[in-house]
Structures are given as structure tokens and as C-alpha cells.
Amino acid sequence: MQPLGGGPDPAAQALRRAALARERAERELAAAARQERLAERTGMDLHERLARLHRDSAACQRTAAQLQEAYARLLTGAAADGPTATTPGFMASVAEVCGTRGAALSYLAADRSQLAVAASDEPARAAQELEFLLGEGPARDAAVAGTAVSASGTELCERWPVYGTALAELGFDEVAAVPLRQHDTCVGSLTVFDPRSGAAGSLTEVADALTRTMVLGPQADPGLYGGTELRAVVHQAAGMVSVHTGCAVADALELVKARAFSEGLPVDGVAERIVRGELLLG
């Protein structure tokens, strides 16, 4: 989060993006209707498939509009609290649309290592940090399996012994995650904490909208309007530890994460100390 200040009205910008998304949805619906008429007239499966694609795209744009409208409401509420208020991150609107206590998004490399993270609030950020440090959890499993993952109550500790226990200590009783997919490629995961009953369907819709409009689309902003935190310094620190100890970079990264977990500190802070030469590992 960041202080509200001058410049263009972010709430108005979000509403403009929402209006554009709804216009795109209407165009997609019109295109779907044309293809359905052609399918009825010609009997060709091609037109039916195209109609489904257009309707899927329309649904994606409607969800994108809902996210932007929720973001505008949150920004307007923060602005009403005065110039010293903090700006809600875009992930707060994701949590609102999903009907959850918190939400977090992680961008993943091809080897499933975490490149960046964004969260709706501090508890969600802490939960995502735990998964990164421990190497187990729903976001990772959803990315590997390519499908939705969820657990609640005692299932949390049964499925993820260390992560599940730590998540419960943060006050969460349920978690669900879905992959961010584009064709056969997984670019990340969306995780929600204490989702409402039956939220799995809307979670998939939101993940699809995020992937197609925020992460990879022509109007994309993978930084989520400044709400994304890069893991660059962590990977830089891992490289330095690798050189110092002679171990593989992947092993060096585990050393950095283990140090952060053992000290109960944010991994970014530990990494910054390594990069500044204030901390040596190995």
C-alpha cells in the first residue's frame, strides 16, 4: 500500500478501465451471436466453437470489469478518509470479488520458482511468504497439478504439515488456489484464504480474467498498478551465496529461505543484508 497523493484520479481511471472492459464484453457477445446464427444456418461445428470462444471472452471481460469497479470503490473509500490514508492494492479488489478474507497472486518461472508476489493485506502476504520459504502449499501445488487445490481444517496439516500449521497460526482455516494458465503454460497461481462456500467457480473465473487482462493481455499491467513485489533481490542473494559456498543456485536459495524462516524475518530483508555484504551464509 502507498499514501494517496496527487496526479490522475486512480478511482476514475479504474472506472474507465471497467467501462472499456464492459464494451469489449458486449462486442464479444455480439460476435458470439453472429457465430451462433451461422452455426444454425450452416450446421458447421466451427461456428459453434467460435461462438463458445467469444462467450468465454465476454465472461472474462465482465469479470475484469467487476475487478476494476471493486478497485474503484476501495480507492474512493480510501480517498474519503483523507490525504494521509493508504491506497488499497489491486489485490484487495480481487479478495472482494472472490468473497474471501484475503488473496495473493504469485508469478512463477518455468521451474516453479517464485518471481513476484502481490497480496491483498498483511495476513495474505505473510501466508504467501510462508509458502515461499517452506516450498509447500496450495499455490505451488495448483501450478504443478494445473488445477484447483483446496484444503480446510485438519486437511491443512495433513496435506502440508509445516505450512498448514503455520497458516492456522495466522488465523486462517481454509485455503484454495488455482493456476494462472494461458494455453498450456502456467504463469502463476491465485490463492485465497477463508473463501466463501462455493467460491471455487468464481475463483477460476477471476484467475482467468487476471491472466488474460492483467498479466498477458494487450492492456496488461503485471505490476498490478504498483502492487507487485519482485523477488529479484532474493535471487540475486542466492547467486551470491552460490558463488561464496560453491553450491548450486537452487541450494543457495534454500539456504537464504531457511535463514529467513529460522529468524522469523521477511526473506527480502535477509536477501538485502546478503547483497549489502552484511550477512554471509555457508
N, C-alpha and C positions, 0 to 999 in steps of 0.2 A: 504494500500500500504506500501511497505517497500523498503529500499535502496537496489540497486543492489550490489552484493558482490561476493566473491569467491565461490568455490565449483563447483559442476557439472553444466554444461550449461543448464539452465531451458528451453530455446527455443529448444535445441536439444532433451531434454527429452520429451517435448510436441510433437515434430515431430515423435519421436519413438512411443509414445502412439497412435498418429494418424495413423501411418503405421500399427500397430498391429490391430487397430480397422478396418481398411480397409481390412486387411487379414481376420478378423473374418466375415466381411460382405460378402466377396467372398465365404467363406465356407458355410455361411448360404444360399446364393443364389444357390450354387451347391446342397445343401441338399434339397432346395425347388424344384429345377428342378427334382431331383430324385423322390420326392414325387408326383410331377405332372405327371411324366411318369407312376408311379404305379397307380395313380388315373385313368389315361386314360386306362390303361390295365385292371384294376380290376373293375372300376366303384364304388369303395368304397369312401364314404364321408370322412372317417378317413384320407385318404391320402391328400384330398383337404384341410382339416382343418390343417393338419401338414404343408402343403406347405405354407398356409397363415401365420402360426406362424413363419416359417423360413424367409419368406419375410419381415414380420414385424420386426423381429430381425435384418435382414440385413439393413433395413432402419434406425433402431435405431443406429447401429454401424456406418453407414455412417454419421449420424448427429453428433455422438460423435467424429468422425474423423474431421469433419468441425470445431467443437468447439476447438479441440486441435490445429488444423492448424491456426485458428484465434488467439489463445493464443500465439502460436509461433511467429506469425507476430508482435503482440503487444510487446512481450518480446524483439524481435530483434530490433524493433524500439526504445524501451527504452534503450537498451544496446548501441545503436549508439549515444545516447545523452550523454554518458559518465558515469563514475563510481558514480557520485552523483545523477543520475536520480533515480526515483522511479519505482518500479516494478508494472506493471498493475496487478490488481487482475483477477482471472479467470472469474469473472462475467462480466468484460469488454468484454471478448470474447463472452459471452452469448448475451450481448447487440448488439454486431456487427453482429452476425449470425442472430439474430432476427430482425435486422434493426430498432433499437429503440434508443432513446436518452439515456435511462438508463434502468437498470434491477436490480431486487432484488429477493433474494430467502430467504424464511423463513422455518425453520423446526418447526413442531408443535407437541405438546404432544396430547394424546388421548382426552383431554378436550379442545383442540384447543389453549391452551396457547403457546406462542412463546418461543421456547427453544434456538434458534440461528438464526442469520441473516447474509447474505452476500450481498453486493451491488457493482455495477459497479463503482460508483463515489459518491461524497458527496451529490448531489441533490437526487439521488435514495436512499441513506442511510437516508437522512432526511425524505423523503416520507414514508419509511418503519418505521421509528421511530414514525412518526405521527400516523400511523395505530396502532402500538403497544400501544401508550399512550391513544388513543381515543377509542379503542375497536371497531372501524368500518372501513370498507374499502374493497377493492377488494380481497386481499389475504385471508382474513377471510371468505368472502362470497363464494369464489371459493372452499375453503376447506369444508365448511358446505354443499354447494349445490352439490359438487362433479363434477362440470362442469365449463366451461369457463365463466368469468364475464368481462364485459367491459362497459365503460361509457365515454362520451366526452362532452365538452361544458357545457351547462346548466344542462345536465343529472348528472354531477358530484355532484352538490349541491342538486339536487332533490333526488338522491339516498343516499348520505352521507352528510348531511347538514354541519357538522363541518369539517370532513375530506376533503370533496370536495372543500370547501372554502380555507382551508389551502393548499391543493395541488395546486390550481390555483395560490396562492401567491408564491409558489415555481417556477412558470413558466410553469407548465405542463397543457396541455389542454385535454389530453386523457390518459386513463389507461386501461390496460387489465391484467387479471390474470387467471391462470389455476392451478388446483391441481396437486401435485406430487403424483401419485397413483401407488400402487402395489397391484394388485388383488382388494380386497375390502377395502384396508387400505389407508388412506390419511396420508402421512408423512410430507406434507408441501405444499407450493404454490410458483409459479414463477410469478412475477409481472413485467410488462414492462410499460414504460412511453413514451407517444407520439410515439406509434408504427406506422410503415408504413401501408398504406392501404392494406388490405387483409392479414395481418400478423398472423391472428388467427390460420390458419393451421400450419404454421411453428412454432408458439409458442407451440402448443400441441406437435409437433414432438421434439422440444428442451426439453420440460418438461419431455417427455418420456425418452429421451436419458440421461438426468441428473439423473432421478430416477434409471434407470436400469444400468448405468455405473459409476456414480459418488457417488450416495447415498447408493445404496443397492447391487450393483454388486460385483463379486469376485475381481475385480480390483478397487473397490470403494475407494474414498477419500472424505468422507463427509465434511472434513475441507476445501475442495477446495484449496489445496496447501497453507494453511495458511490464506485464505481469509475469513474464517467464524468467527464471533464474538459470543461467547456463552453468554447466558443470566443468567448464573449461579449466578453471584453476585446479580442480581436483585431478583431472587427467594430466595437467602439467606437473603437479606434485608427484603423481605416480611415475611419470617419466624420470623425474629427478631421483626418486628413491630407487628406481630400477638401475640407473647409472651408478649410484652410490653403493648399492648392495650387490650388483651383478645378477639380480634375479629378473625374471620375465616381468614385463609391464603389468600383466594381469595379476601376478602375485604381489607386485608392489602396490597396486590399487587396493588389494585386500589388506595389506599392512596399514595403509592410510585409513581405511574404513574401520579396521579393528581398533586403531588408536583412538579414533573419534568415539567409537561405541564404548570403549573401556573408560574413557574420561567423561562420558556423558556430554560431549561437546558437538556442535554442528560440524559436519565433515568439511564444509567450506572453510571454516575458521582454522581447522587443523591444517588443511591444504595451504592456506595463505601463509601460515607460520613456516611450513616447509619451504615454500617458494622464496620467502624472505630470508631463509637461512637461519631461522630461529629455532628450528626443530630438526633433528636428524633421526631417522628410523633405520633399524638394522644394525 
